Amino acid sequence: MASGSASLMWFRKGLRIHDNPALDFARQESERLYPVFIIDPRYMEPDLNAFSPGSTRAGINRIKFLLESLVDLDLNLKKLGSRLLILRGEPEKVLIHCLKEWNIRKLCFEYDTDPYYKALDIKVKNYAVAAGIEVFSPVSHTLFNPADIIDMNGGKPPLSYQSFVKIAGQPSCPLSTTVSSLPPVGDLGSCETSEVPTIEELGYRNVTQQEFSPFKGGESEALKRLAECMKRKDFVANFEKPKGNPAAFLSPETTILSPYLKFGCLSSRYFYQQIQDVYKTMPNHTSPPVSLLGQLLWRDFFYTVAFGTPNFDKMKGNGICKQIPWKDDDKLLEAWREARTGFPWIDAIMVQLRQWGWMHHLARHSVACFLTRGDLFVHWEKGRDVFERLLIDSDWAINNGNWLWLSCSSFFYQYNRIYSPISFGKKYDPKGDYIRHFLPVLKDMPKEYIYEPWTAPLSVQKKANCIIGKDYPMPVVSHDSASKECRRGVAEAYALNKELNDSIGEEDLKNLR
Ligand code: FAD
């Protein structure tokens, strides 16, 4: 058993050195510091039966992004005289064993609002407190502490963005201290640690994905991407969402910082401060909700509502969710998930999701609307699960919040406004370059037919080497009739949900994005 004052820094998200209050506290007055990451089989164990490579809960791209982030964290820790210790197994058991073995006096980890971590952290804290170990678990994943906002709002989460922004005010500044060195790692005793494993070492063999996500994980990459973005002052000052081209895949029109925020490779408070610094030099800038700063507030808005709403990730038992009799149609769900709907705009987005783990916000809108209230009337929870597994920025609060929104189950109720799977994409990309890239089977289809290839004469299909119904599917539904049916279905459900409507109130309905 090791002696001297020892601290354990338990990394889960928050995979960074900058603005990391838990790490900052862990290093203070400690003779030894054990920086730990636990490979949890729940997230990392390969699932050989899954429809695409990965574990049951995470696609291969997110696992790869996480491993890259860990390698980078290890390198950055090494520069400070420390290193990352990788442990494997059920986190509670593994952690408690190490707390005993290393005689830890101080346990530090970032507070996490995800239900899985909330439950796990209670168990770990209970053990630590009983063992006389000091626990420090600050909120540093978001700009604000969701619990504070809920308190300030009389015990309920604000249900509109505007009321959230009014209550929230300004976030606190990121930590100004730059860590220049860390206490050394102590004796490891009987705890089995390793270096960061490779994908193959985790058991993911023969991954034959043609294209891996172009985004590399890690704090270094996050800070580089942020710095490049902040240099483009006009971009930052004029940022306006939902404007922007969802098909601009060669040069995406948003920051693509979401996966870095998800894993905490980037501090949201630091990002916020950097945007404000740009605004100081560019007085004519956009404002929330459409501005770049406004996007970070959307993130915190969803975190707050998710934190304060029981069963936020379900329709049943969720007090802010409309009860809608969604269809249970696995065939339609599979066609959507596997990019076989016969609508090239929708299928190309679903291929991008699988290959990149990231798509533009409006592309996410298109496919989420299509699956639910737009065309297929499939339950939003099913689509949420697919996104949750495949997105590299997959985030419990934000993903559920946006699926509630897009399915018109909460926050947004204008169910007559449906994204056309044909004309919406065409508006941005009339030649269909995005479709040609992600669906190469359609690469030679003339632009007149690229969004509706089933309307191309057989001679055109032959010339394009793509026979519809053989090489690429016929549409799974007719958009015109399916969308009418969907509108009718939602309208009927809304009538039955009148009570919920009334309780949400006019103020919130007015404030919709
Ligand atoms: P930018 O436009 O550059 O915005 C900067 C940051 O603001 C983002 O990185 C993100 O952290 C935050 N942000 C932007 N838009 C939103 C939003 N609508 N809600 C909350 N925060 C936002 N985002 C996730 O991070 N994880 C998810 O799991 C997720 N699931 C989604 C599911 C659906 C159905 C939809 C419609 C959207 C989802 N989003 C999710 C929100 C949004 O699409 C992404 O955050 C955004 O596209 C990420 O790209 P970016 O970093 O370039 O964003």
Boltz pocket constraint, residues with backbone or C-beta under 6 A from the ligand:
constraints:
  - pocket:
      binder: B
      contacts: [[A, 241], [A, 254], [A, 255], [A, 256], [A, 257], [A, 258], [A, 259], [A, 261], [A, 262], [A, 292], [A, 295], [A, 296], [A, 298], [A, 299], [A, 300], [A, 302], [A, 359], [A, 360], [A, 361], [A, 362], [A, 364], [A, 365], [A, 368], [A, 387], [A, 391], [A, 393], [A, 394], [A, 395], [A, 396], [A, 398], [A, 399], [A, 400], [A, 402], [A, 403], [A, 406]]
      max_distance: 6.0
